Structures are given as C-alpha cells and as structure tokens.
C-alpha cells in the first residue's frame, strides 16, 4: 500500500507542503496546470527555488502579489468581504467553476471549508460570510490547490502524520496579538492530538493544519514501511532551534502476515437507569460521531438491578470527544478509558457480478493474500428486492462469486 507520511518535525504550512511535494519529484507543470485553471494569473506570481535551512536542502515555494506586500499572519479573516478580499462563498464558486481534476477540486474545497468553518466559529460568522484578506486569500488558494494537485499526482492510498506540536509564544495577526496555537489552527485541529512546546515560534499555520486534518488518517511515529523517497519543503524563516522544513516520506507499507495493528481506546460506563429508547439514541449519536464500534453487555448492578455496560471503541484522537459525548447522551457520571492494540485484516470492497446483479463484497487480507470475503448485507438486500428472490439466495450467489477471487 502506497503511503505518504507527514513528518512535521518543524511544523507545517501550505507553502512548505508544496515545496516538499516538489522535492519528492512532482514536476512543476503539475502545480502550474492546477493554479492556471483558476484564472488568477494576473493577481500573483508563483515560483520554486532551491535553498537551505540549517544545511538541509529543499524547495522553497513562494507566492508573490505585485500590488500587495506579503505579510506573515495567522488569521486570514477580514471583518467582511470587500474590494480587497474574497469571501469563502466567492472562493468556493471559483473552485467549483474551475477545470481542476475532480479529486483535486473536491479536496481543495474540503480544505478551504475547514478553514472557513474554523474562522467563522471564532468570529461568530456563518462560513459562507467569512472574508479573507487579499494576500491571505491568494496565498491560501494557490497553496491549497497546488498541494492537492501534487498529492493526487503521487497516487497515495494512505496518509499518516507525526504527532503535532505547536509553540507557546504569541502571534501578531489581523486582529491583534493571540497566544499560540493561533485560534484558527486550534479550531481546525479539534480531535487531533496536539502538544505545546516551550518555543516562542508558530510551527503550524491554519492552512497547514487544514491539510493534515483533511488527509491524515492517524497520528503517530513513522510506520513500518519501505521508504522510496523523501522531500523537504522549506519555510520562510531560518530558525535556530531546528531546520524550518517539512519532510514528506513516500513509500510502501510493509505487509504484516498477521494483518495491521493500530492503537484504539475503549470507553466504558455502567448504566442501570436508562430507558431502552434513550440508550438507543445514545448509541446512534456515538455512531454518527465516528465511533469504531458501539455495543452493550448485560451486567448485574448494585442492589440486584439489571443493567448494562456501554462499550465505545474509538481512535485515540477521537477518544476524548466521544467520552464527552457518552457523558452528555447517557445518565453516566463518569467513564473508564482503556488503551488497546487492535489487530485487523486489511479491508477493501469489490463489486462482483452474480446471477441476480452486482453485489458488494468486503475482502479481508493479510500478508499472504485474501483470508476471507463477506457479502455486504445491505447490498444483498437491495439486489434481492430488485430480483424478487430471497436475501439468502443472493447471499449464496455472492459467496460463490467471491470464492473465485484470487
């Protein structure tokens, strides 16, 4: 499985991401084609050049505006859209009307939406009404579109990221001084592990935060992988504590004979004073909030009351949020949280032709190949209804088709 690892040892920003992708081998025309589709050529000049940060060589990506002086800011927001800015509504319309490749357009829209939602929440505005400074807007649009185009060119199946940390000083932004993390950065990184370090520098910009929030599926140390290439994207400052660079690591995950392992959190609470209706509502809320699994087990409580344990399985980065949801949606006054290692088969789905129509099959694989295959119930039910046969017949036909897979 082809993987891209965000090694943010000195933080991440949009321009650092684009530079690192260029250093990985993405050709310059890929980025140029992407931003040229936006019709903004008269408003900026973009360029790459080789440089060093503490003797680490990489690519520096710059976006310059002829009419405006580039500023360092952690807040892209203006009070409203005006003659020197664009609203999120305008930026979205521009991206939707562009000739960007569909996946690049979708990712770009999603990343900008994350920023607009965060800024809107901070300033009490609907995302559609968020306005961006002209300098910040152009920078962000080009950085985001170029980053998404470069990542799409690499054909990545999985994205992971080093645990993130941010400095502890202050940052001057459009609305005065704010302590780090910058408000938008902190809002965007909700649900993602973030540690503050005793260094008076901003390591993560809102654009960088939105990129990793959009792509990374997990945050942890470098996984076991066969490294194929590394790329360094350089930041603007030349810092003394560490090279101001983002490292991207491209490679293939090393297959495990037993399957893949990850770390999860089990959240438990004992309940004996909830009606079945309220318990069902709590379970539904947890599923919608991103729980990996939610189930109940019967127990004998104090005073011989019949009760149950509510079990919620969560990714490590989601555990605190889901634990708070358990407390909100149930009668519990507390929860227990246990770390666990999960061994799982690598999973994928395929569409297979049967006597009754196309059925979705879930495939489980380990290092040796396909270990099991299971027809998806909902798919079987839809085909059965359309064909006028029983679900059992469709299920059997789907199993037969799956057995022929290699």
C-alpha positions, 0 to 999 in steps of 0.5 A: 500500500502506497503511503505518504507520511507527514513528518512535521518535525518543524511544523507545517504550512501550505507553502512548505507542503508544496515545496516538499511535494516538489522535492519528492519529484512532482514536476512543476507543470503539475502545480502550474496546470492546477493554479492556471485553471483558476484564472488568477494569473494576473493577481500573483506570481508563483515560483520554486527555488532551491535553498537551505535551512540549517544545511538541509536542502529543499524547495522553497515555494513562494507566492508573490502579489505585485500590488500587495506586500506579503505579510506573515499572519495567522488569521486570514479573516477580514471583518467582511468581504470587500474590494480587497478580499474574497469571501469563502462563498466567492472562493468556493464558486471559483473552485467549483467553476474551475477545470481542476481534476475532480479529486483535486477540486473536491479536496481543495474545497474540503480544505478551504471549508475547514478553514472557513468553518474554523474562522467563522466559529471564532468570529461568530460568522456563518462560513459562507460570510467569512472574508479573507484578506487579499494576500491571505486569500491568494496565498491560501488558494494557490497553496491549497490547490497546488498541494492537492494537485501534487498529492493526487499526482503521487497516487497515495492510498494512505496518509499518516502524520507525526504527532503535532506540536505547536509553540507557546509564544504569541502571534501578531495577526489581523486582529491583534496579538493571540497566544499560540496555537493561533485560534484558527489552527486550534479550531481546525485541529479539534480531535487531533492530538496536539502538544505545546512546546516551550518555543516562542515560534508558530510551527503550524499555520491554519492552512497547514493544519487544514491539510493534515486534518483533511488527509491524515488518517492517524497520528503517530511515529513513522510506520513500518514501511519501505521508504522510496523517497523523501522531500523537504519543503522549506519555510520562510524563516531560518530558525535556530532551534531546528531546520524550518522544513517539512519532510514528506516520506513516500513509500510502501507499507510493509505487509504484516502476515498477521494483518495491521495493528493500530492503537484504539481506546475503549470507553466504558460506563455502567448504566442501570437507569436508562430507558431502552429508547434513550440508550438507543439514541445514545448509541446512534449519536456515538455512531454518527460521531465516528465511533469504531464500534458501539455495543452493550453487555448485560451486567448485574448492578448494585442492589440486584438491578439489571443493567448494562455496560456501554462499550465505545471503541474509538481512535485515540484522537477521537477518544476524548470527544466521544467520552464527552459525548457518552457523558452528555447522551447517557445518565453516566457520571463518569467513564473508564478509558482503556488503551488497546492494540487492535489487530485487523485484516486489511479491508477493501470492497469489490463489486462482483457480478452474480446471477441476480446483479452486482453485489458488494463484497468486503475482502479481508487480507493479510500478508499472504493474500485474501483470508476471507470475503463477506457479502455486504448485507445491505447490498444483498438486500437491495439486489434481492428486492430488485430480483424478487428472490430471497436475501439468502439466495443472493447471499449464496450467489455472492459467496460463490462469486467471491470464492473465485477471487484470487 
